[in-house]
Amino acid sequence: MAKSMTSDARKKDTREKIELGGLIVKAGLRYEKRALLLGLLVDGGRRLKGDEEERSRLTAIGAEAFGHDDE
C-alpha cells in the first residue's frame, strides 16, 4: 500500500510540473533561457511578499490571459 501511495504522489508531482511548464509556454516564454525564467519567478516571489496590491495586479493579468485560451 505504501508503494502505491508513493506512485500516486509521484504522478501528482509530475502532473503539477507539466502544468507549471504549460504556464511558461502560455506566457510566451518557451524559448527564454532558464536562468531568465528563474530570475523572473524569484523576483516576482519577492515582490509578492506582503504586497497584496501587486498580488491582485498580477492575478488580474493572469486571469485575463486564461480568458484568452482560444487565441
Backbone hydrogen bonds in HBPLUS format (Angstrom, degrees):
<---DONOR---> <-ACCEPTOR-->    atom                        ^
c    i                          cat <-CA-CA->   ^        H-A-AA   ^      H-
h    n   atom  resd res      DA  || num        DHA   H-A  angle D-A-AA Bond
n    s   type  num  typ     dist DA aas  dist angle  dist       angle   num
A0005-MET N   A0001-MET O   3.13 MM   4  6.48 153.5  2.20 148.9 155.7     1
A0006-THR N   A0002-ALA O   3.03 MM   4  6.30 154.8  2.09 146.9 153.6     2
A0007-SER N   A0003-LYS O   2.99 MM   4  6.27 155.3  2.05 146.6 153.3     3
A0008-ASP N   A0004-SER O   2.86 MM   4  6.12 159.4  1.90 150.7 156.4     4
A0009-ALA N   A0005-MET O   2.82 MM   4  5.99 158.3  1.87 148.8 155.0     5
A0010-ARG N   A0006-THR O   2.90 MM   4  6.10 152.5  1.98 144.5 152.2     6
A0011-LYS N   A0007-SER O   2.93 MM   4  6.19 156.4  1.98 149.2 155.4     7
A0012-LYS N   A0008-ASP O   2.96 MM   4  6.16 159.7  2.00 148.7 154.2     8
A0013-ASP N   A0009-ALA O   2.92 MM   4  6.11 157.6  1.97 145.6 152.1     9
A0014-THR N   A0010-ARG O   2.88 MM   4  6.07 160.8  1.91 149.8 155.0    10
A0015-ARG N   A0011-LYS O   2.92 MM   4  6.11 162.5  1.95 149.6 154.3    11
A0016-GLU N   A0012-LYS O   2.97 MM   4  6.17 157.2  2.03 147.3 153.5    12
A0017-LYS N   A0013-ASP O   3.03 MM   4  6.29 156.7  2.08 148.8 154.7    13
A0018-ILE N   A0014-THR O   2.99 MM   4  6.26 155.6  2.06 150.7 157.3    14
A0019-GLU N   A0015-ARG O   2.98 MM   4  6.24 160.4  2.02 149.3 154.5    15
A0020-LEU N   A0016-GLU O   2.93 MM   4  6.20 155.6  1.99 148.2 155.0    16
A0021-GLY N   A0017-LYS O   2.94 MM   4  6.16 153.2  2.01 145.6 152.7    17
A0022-GLY N   A0018-ILE O   2.98 MM   4  6.27 145.1  2.10 144.0 154.0    18
A0023-LEU N   A0019-GLU O   3.19 MM   4  6.59 136.2  2.39 139.8 150.7    19
A0023-LEU N   A0020-LEU O   3.11 MM   3  5.15 129.1  2.38  94.6 107.7    20
A0024-ILE N   A0021-GLY O   3.09 MM   3  5.21 122.9  2.43  97.7 111.4    21
A0025-VAL N   A0021-GLY O   3.20 MM   4  6.61 155.5  2.27 147.7 153.8    22
A0026-LYS N   A0022-GLY O   2.84 MM   4  6.07 164.9  1.86 151.3 155.6    23
A0027-ALA N   A0023-LEU O   2.95 MM   4  6.07 144.7  2.07 142.0 150.7    24
A0029-LEU N   A0024-ILE O   3.05 MM   5  5.47 161.0  2.09 164.5 160.0    25
A0028-GLY N   A0025-VAL O   2.87 MM   3  5.21 157.9  1.92 112.0 118.7    26
A0032-GLU N   A0029-LEU O   3.16 MM   3  5.45 170.2  2.17 117.1 119.7    27
A0036-LEU N   A0033-LYS O   3.09 MM   3  5.34 121.3  2.45 101.8 115.7    28
A0037-LEU N   A0033-LYS O   3.09 MM   4  6.47 160.9  2.12 153.4 158.7    29
A0038-LEU N   A0034-ARG O   2.88 MM   4  6.09 165.2  1.90 154.7 158.5    30
A0039-GLY N   A0035-ALA O   2.90 MM   4  6.02 153.9  1.97 140.8 148.8    31
A0040-LEU N   A0036-LEU O   2.88 MM   4  6.18 154.6  1.95 151.9 158.2    32
A0041-LEU N   A0037-LEU O   3.05 MM   4  6.33 159.7  2.09 148.6 153.7    33
A0042-VAL N   A0038-LEU O   2.84 MM   4  6.05 163.3  1.86 156.0 160.5    34
A0043-ASP N   A0039-GLY O   2.92 MM   4  5.96 167.5  1.93 148.9 152.9    35
A0044-GLY N   A0040-LEU O   2.88 MM   4  5.99 159.0  1.93 144.3 151.0    36
A0045-GLY N   A0041-LEU O   2.87 MM   4  6.02 157.7  1.92 146.4 152.5    37
A0046-ARG N   A0042-VAL O   3.01 MM   4  6.28 154.6  2.07 149.0 155.5    38
A0047-ARG N   A0043-ASP O   2.94 MM   4  6.22 156.1  2.00 150.1 157.0    39
A0048-LEU N   A0044-GLY O   2.98 MM   4  6.16 139.4  2.15 145.8 156.3    40
A0051-ASP N   A0048-LEU O   3.03 MM   3  5.22 177.7  2.03 124.4 124.7    41
A0055-ARG N   A0051-ASP O   3.07 MM   4  6.37 159.8  2.11 150.7 157.0    42
A0056-SER N   A0052-GLU O   2.89 MM   4  6.05 159.1  1.94 145.4 150.5    43
A0057-ARG N   A0053-GLU O   2.93 MM   4  6.14 155.8  1.99 145.5 152.5    44
A0058-LEU N   A0054-GLU O   2.95 MM   4  6.14 168.4  1.97 155.3 157.2    45
A0059-THR N   A0055-ARG O   2.92 MM   4  6.03 151.6  2.00 144.9 153.6    46
A0060-ALA N   A0056-SER O   3.00 MM   4  6.16 153.6  2.07 145.4 151.6    47
A0061-ILE N   A0057-ARG O   3.16 MM   4  6.49 154.1  2.23 144.0 150.7    48
A0062-GLY N   A0058-LEU O   2.97 MM   4  6.22 161.6  2.01 149.0 153.7    49
A0063-ALA N   A0059-THR O   2.84 MM   4  6.03 159.3  1.89 150.1 156.1    50
A0064-GLU N   A0060-ALA O   3.00 MM   4  6.15 155.8  2.06 145.8 151.9    51
A0065-ALA N   A0061-ILE O   3.03 MM   4  6.32 155.1  2.10 145.5 152.4    52
A0066-PHE N   A0062-GLY O   2.94 MM   4  6.25 154.4  2.01 151.2 157.8    53
A0067-GLY N   A0063-ALA O   3.05 MM   4  6.23 139.1  2.22 138.2 149.3    54
A0067-GLY N   A0064-GLU O   3.07 MM   3  4.95 123.2  2.40  92.0 107.2    55
A0068-HIS N   A0065-ALA O   3.16 MM   3  5.35 154.9  2.23 102.8 110.5    56
A0071-GLU N   A0068-HIS O   3.12 MM   3  5.73 167.4  2.13 122.2 124.7    57
